[in-house]
Amino acid sequence: MSGRIFQSVIVQMKEATDKVIGVIDSDGVVVACNELSMVGSRLTRAAAILAESTEPITICEGRTFKIIGGWNSYFDYAVFVEGEDEQSRIICVLATIAFSEAKIHYEERYDKALFIKNIISDNTLLGDLYVRAKELNINVQVPRGVFLIRQLEKIDPAAIEIVQGLFPDKQKDFVFSVNETDIVLIKELMPNAERSELTKYAKQIEDTLNSELFVKTVIGVGSIAKHLRELAERYKEAQVAIEVGKVFDNEKMIIHYDNLGIGRIIYQLPTTLCEMFLSEVFKKSPIDALDQETLYTINKFFENNLNVSETSRKLFVHRNTLVYRLEKIKKLTGLDLREFDHAIVFKVALMVKKYLQSQSNK
């Protein structure tokens, strides 16, 4: 943050007191002060004490210090006032309030990550988007990838720092938390970037979090945003990718919205329509009448592209045994899985059933 913002507040305080007032950063460097000769000097010992202190007010080397609250919970900036008396303490507290407000206003106005976060949250009007992007010097037309990183089972607050470390360019790449479990990465891409590049970044994140923090994640990946105004839609795609993947393919840890297929369509259907579809398809006997062995056989048959010989080999059964099972399924459901059209209907029905089960478990 620019020391000019703090300096402008100090100038306004000049008439209220003749005490020396200033601001130091986490390295102890004086970034603003009404005693101009002190700007740029270091209060190293005070910075070290403040970094460890849990007290609201700290006295050090004849000065009173108070940490400025902000977006971060750690020591970022601190106000100091010359003197150790009660008057110095009061001035320090009041000055900290003023500096905190100035800092918050600055970050709201000039923090690029906050701007991007507001875009994906649909909190920015289209007209404002162009004005703010110009103010912040953000290119609106470069391609960007949108990644939603969700921590599973174990949640580690350090995960966001790990992801920020992987993508340290804060002018082009933006990493922030949206809740306790979810981290968002907006990554600037090369002009002709393809989906394989998104997979590479997602894999890098997954492997690093797993190896360094032992955190298991699922990563939803939206399609590439060609313009800044598309980020909100791509973020929603990443959310849908995780939700749909959880229903239809919960073994995948990296899920692309573009690769959801028919599962994406089913996920958007009303449950009443899904129930109606199942009752129409299985007129002879409900899908629940099929036992686990039969369902396993059906899934293997689909996995092997409706090839009877290959499926029987994978199931370690005679070809005639598999044909008998398929005939049994036909009698129960009225669908012959050896016929392509029937197989499609049955496959969709299984997915619809899975979706309904996931909804009932919510």
C-alpha positions in Angstrom: 0.0 0.0 0.0 1.3 3.5 -0.8 2.7 5.5 2.1 1.1 8.6 0.4 -2.3 7.5 1.7 -1.0 7.4 5.3 0.9 10.7 4.7 -2.2 12.5 3.6 -4.0 11.5 6.9 -1.0 12.7 8.9 -1.1 16.1 7.2 -4.7 16.5 8.4 -3.7 15.6 12.0 -0.9 18.2 12.0 -3.0 20.9 13.7 -4.3 18.5 16.4 -1.0 17.7 18.1 2.7 18.6 18.1 3.7 15.0 18.8 5.6 12.9 16.2 3.1 10.5 14.6 4.1 7.9 12.0 3.5 4.5 10.4 5.9 1.6 10.0 5.5 -1.5 7.9 6.2 -5.1 9.0 9.9 -4.6 8.3 10.1 -1.5 10.6 10.4 1.0 7.8 8.8 4.3 8.5 6.5 4.8 5.5 4.8 8.0 6.7 5.5 10.5 9.4 4.9 14.2 10.3 8.6 14.4 11.0 9.7 14.0 7.3 13.3 13.2 8.2 12.2 9.9 9.7 10.5 8.6 6.5 12.6 5.7 5.2 14.4 5.1 8.5 13.9 1.8 10.3 12.5 0.9 13.8 13.7 -2.7 13.6 13.4 -3.6 17.3 9.8 -2.2 17.5 8.8 -4.2 14.4 10.2 -7.4 15.9 8.3 -6.8 19.2 5.1 -6.0 17.4 5.3 -9.2 15.3 5.3 -11.3 18.5 3.0 -9.1 20.7 -0.6 -9.9 21.4 -1.2 -6.7 23.4 -3.4 -3.9 21.9 -0.8 -1.3 22.8 3.0 -1.7 22.7 5.6 0.6 24.3 9.1 0.5 22.8 12.0 2.9 22.8 10.0 5.9 24.0 7.2 5.4 21.6 3.6 4.1 21.8 2.6 1.6 19.0 -0.6 0.1 17.8 -1.1 -2.3 14.9 -3.4 -1.1 12.1 -6.3 -3.6 11.5 -6.9 -4.6 7.9 -7.6 -7.5 5.6 -4.8 -9.6 7.1 -4.7 -10.9 10.7 -0.9 -10.6 10.9 1.2 -7.5 11.5 1.1 -5.4 8.3 1.3 -1.8 9.4 1.5 -0.1 12.8 1.0 3.5 14.1 3.5 5.0 16.4 3.3 8.2 18.5 6.2 9.8 20.3 5.9 9.3 24.1 4.8 6.7 26.6 2.2 8.7 28.6 -1.6 8.5 28.5 -1.9 11.3 26.0 0.4 9.4 23.6 -1.8 6.3 24.1 -5.0 8.2 23.3 -3.5 9.9 20.2 -2.2 6.5 19.0 -5.6 4.9 19.3 -7.4 7.7 17.5 -4.7 7.8 14.8 -5.0 4.1 14.3 -8.7 4.4 13.7 -8.1 7.1 11.1 -5.4 5.1 9.3 -7.5 1.9 9.4 -10.3 3.7 7.6 -7.9 5.1 5.0 -6.4 1.7 4.5 -9.8 0.0 4.0 -10.9 2.7 1.6 -7.7 2.3 -0.4 -7.9 -1.5 -0.6 -11.6 -1.3 -1.6 -10.7 1.2 -4.4 -7.4 -0.2 -5.6 -7.1 -3.9 -4.6 -7.2 -5.9 -7.8 -8.0 -9.2 -6.1 -11.0 -7.6 -4.4 -12.2 -6.2 -7.7 -11.9 -9.7 -9.3 -13.7 -11.2 -6.3 -16.6 -8.8 -6.8 -16.8 -9.7 -10.5 -17.2 -13.4 -9.9 -19.7 -12.7 -7.1 -21.8 -10.6 -9.6 -21.3 -7.5 -7.4 -20.0 -5.3 -10.2 -22.1 -3.6 -12.9 -21.0 -4.0 -16.4 -20.5 -0.2 -16.9 -18.4 0.0 -13.7 -16.3 -3.0 -14.7 -14.7 -1.2 -17.6 -14.0 2.0 -15.5 -12.5 0.1 -12.6 -10.5 -2.2 -14.9 -9.0 0.9 -16.4 -8.3 2.5 -13.0 -6.5 -0.7 -11.9 -4.7 -1.2 -15.2 -6.3 -4.7 -15.8 -6.5 -6.0 -19.3 -10.1 -6.9 -20.0 -9.5 -9.0 -23.1 -6.8 -11.5 -22.2 -7.9 -15.2 -21.7 -8.2 -16.4 -18.1 -8.7 -19.7 -16.4 -11.1 -20.0 -13.5 -10.4 -22.7 -10.9 -12.5 -23.6 -7.8 -10.3 -25.5 -5.3 -12.4 -27.3 -2.6 -10.7 -28.9 0.4 -12.2 -32.3 1.3 -12.1 -34.0 4.7 -9.2 -32.0 6.2 -9.2 -28.2 6.0 -6.0 -26.3 6.3 -5.9 -22.5 6.4 -2.4 -22.6 4.9 -3.8 -23.9 1.6 -4.4 -20.4 0.3 -0.8 -19.4 1.0 0.4 -22.5 -0.9 -1.7 -21.6 -3.9 -0.6 -18.0 -3.8 3.0 -19.2 -3.7 2.4 -21.2 -6.9 1.0 -18.2 -8.7 2.9 -15.2 -7.1 2.2 -12.6 -9.9 -0.5 -10.5 -8.1 -0.8 -8.2 -11.1 -2.1 -11.0 -13.4 -3.1 -13.9 -11.2 -5.6 -13.7 -8.3 -6.0 -16.1 -5.4 -8.6 -15.6 -2.7 -10.9 -17.6 -0.3 -14.7 -17.5 -0.8 -15.5 -19.6 2.3 -13.8 -22.0 4.8 -13.3 -24.8 2.2 -13.1 -23.0 -1.2 -10.3 -21.2 -2.8 -10.5 -19.4 -6.2 -7.7 -19.0 -8.7 -8.1 -16.7 -11.6 -5.1 -17.4 -13.9 -4.1 -15.3 -16.9 -3.4 -17.5 -19.9 -1.5 -17.3 -23.2 -3.6 -16.0 -26.2 -4.0 -19.5 -27.7 -4.3 -21.5 -24.5 -6.2 -24.8 -24.6 -7.9 -26.9 -22.0 -4.8 -29.0 -21.5 -3.1 -26.0 -20.0 -5.9 -25.7 -17.5 -5.5 -29.3 -16.6 -1.7 -28.8 -16.1 -2.3 -25.9 -13.6 -5.1 -27.9 -11.8 -2.8 -30.9 -11.5 0.0 -28.8 -10.1 -2.3 -27.4 -7.4 -3.7 -30.8 -6.5 -0.2 -32.4 -6.2 1.3 -29.5 -4.2 -1.5 -29.3 -1.7 -1.5 -33.1 -1.3 2.3 -33.4 -0.9 2.9 -30.3 1.4 -0.3 -30.2 3.5 -1.7 -33.7 2.9 -4.9 -32.0 1.9 -7.2 -33.8 -0.5 -9.0 -31.5 -3.0 -11.5 -31.5 -5.8 -10.9 -28.8 -8.4 -13.7 -27.5 -10.7 -12.5 -25.9 -13.9 -14.6 -23.5 -15.9 -14.2 -23.0 -19.7 -11.7 -20.3 -20.7 -12.9 -16.8 -20.1 -12.1 -14.7 -23.2 -13.1 -11.4 -21.5 -13.2 -10.1 -17.9 -17.0 -9.9 -18.0 -17.2 -13.7 -18.5 -15.5 -14.5 -15.2 -18.7 -14.7 -13.2 -20.2 -17.2 -15.6 -17.0 -19.3 -15.7 -16.9 -19.3 -11.9 -20.5 -20.7 -11.9 -19.3 -23.3 -14.3 -16.5 -24.3 -12.0 -19.1 -24.6 -9.1 -21.4 -26.8 -11.3 -18.4 -28.9 -12.4 -17.8 -29.9 -8.7 -21.4 -30.5 -7.9 -22.1 -32.6 -11.0 -18.9 -34.5 -10.6 -19.8 -35.3 -7.0 -23.0 -37.0 -8.3 -21.8 -38.8 -11.5 -18.0 -39.2 -11.1 -16.9 -38.8 -7.6 -13.6 -40.5 -8.2 -12.3 -37.6 -10.4 -10.4 -34.9 -8.5 -10.1 -32.5 -11.5 -13.4 -31.8 -13.3 -13.9 -29.7 -16.4 -17.2 -28.1 -17.0 -16.7 -28.7 -20.7 -16.4 -32.4 -20.0 -19.6 -33.0 -18.0 -21.6 -34.2 -20.9 -25.2 -35.3 -20.3 -24.7 -35.2 -16.5 -24.8 -31.4 -16.8 -28.2 -31.5 -18.5 -29.6 -33.9 -15.9 -28.4 -31.8 -13.0 -30.4 -28.9 -14.3 -33.7 -30.8 -14.6 -36.4 -30.6 -11.9 -36.7 -33.7 -9.8 -40.4 -34.2 -10.7 -39.4 -34.4 -14.4 -36.7 -36.9 -13.6 -39.2 -39.1 -11.6 -41.7 -38.9 -14.5 -38.9 -40.0 -16.9 -38.0 -43.1 -14.8 -41.7 -44.2 -14.5 -42.1 -43.9 -18.2 -39.0 -45.8 -19.1 -39.5 -48.6 -16.5 -43.2 -49.4 -17.0 -42.8 -53.1 -16.6 -40.7 -53.0 -13.4 -39.0 -50.2 -11.5 -35.3 -49.7 -11.7 -35.1 -50.6 -8.0 -36.0 -54.2 -8.9 -32.5 -54.7 -10.3 -30.1 -56.3 -7.9 -26.5 -55.1 -7.4 -25.1 -58.0 -9.5 -27.3 -57.1 -12.4 -26.4 -53.4 -12.1 -22.7 -54.3 -12.1 -23.2 -56.4 -15.2 -24.9 -53.5 -16.9 -22.2 -51.0 -16.0 -19.5 -53.3 -17.3 -21.4 -53.8 -20.5 -21.5 -50.0 -21.0 -17.8 -49.7 -20.1 -17.0 -52.1 -22.9 -19.0 -50.3 -25.5 -21.9 -52.9 -25.6 -19.4 -55.6 -26.7 -20.7 -59.0 -25.4 -17.4 -60.9 -25.9 -15.2 -58.2 -24.2 -17.7 -57.8 -21.3 -17.9 -61.5 -20.6 -14.1 -61.7 -20.6 -13.9 -58.8 -18.1 -16.6 -60.4 -15.9 -14.9 -63.8 -16.1 -18.1 -65.5 -17.3 -19.0 -67.5 -20.3 -20.5 -65.5 -23.2 -23.8 -67.4 -23.0 -24.0 -66.5 -19.3 -23.8 -62.8 -20.2 -26.4 -63.2 -23.0 -28.7 -64.9 -20.5 -28.3 -62.0 -18.1 -29.0 -59.5 -20.8 -32.2 -61.4 -21.8 -33.3 -61.4 -18.1 -32.8 -57.6 -18.0 -34.9 -57.3 -21.2 -37.7 -59.2 -19.7 -37.6 -57.1 -16.5 -37.4 -53.7 -18.1 -38.4 -54.1 -21.7 -35.1 -52.7 -22.8 -32.6 -54.7 -24.9 -29.2 -53.3 -24.0 -27.7 -54.9 -27.2 -29.7 -52.3 -29.2 -28.0 -48.9 -29.2 -31.2 -46.8 -28.7 -32.3 -48.9 -25.8 -28.8 -48.8 -24.3 -28.8 -45.0 -24.5 -32.2 -44.7 -22.7 -31.0 -47.1 -20.0 -27.7 -45.3 -19.5 -29.6 -42.0 -19.1 -32.0 -43.6 -16.7 -29.2 -44.8 -14.5 -27.8 -41.3 -14.3 -31.2 -39.8 -13.5 -31.6 -42.4 -10.7 -28.2 -41.4 -9.3 -29.1 -37.7 -9.5 -32.4 -38.3 -7.6 -30.5 -40.3 -4.9 -28.1 -37.4 -4.5 -30.9 -34.9 -4.1 -32.7 -37.0 -1.5 -29.5 -37.2 0.6 -29.1 -33.4 0.8 
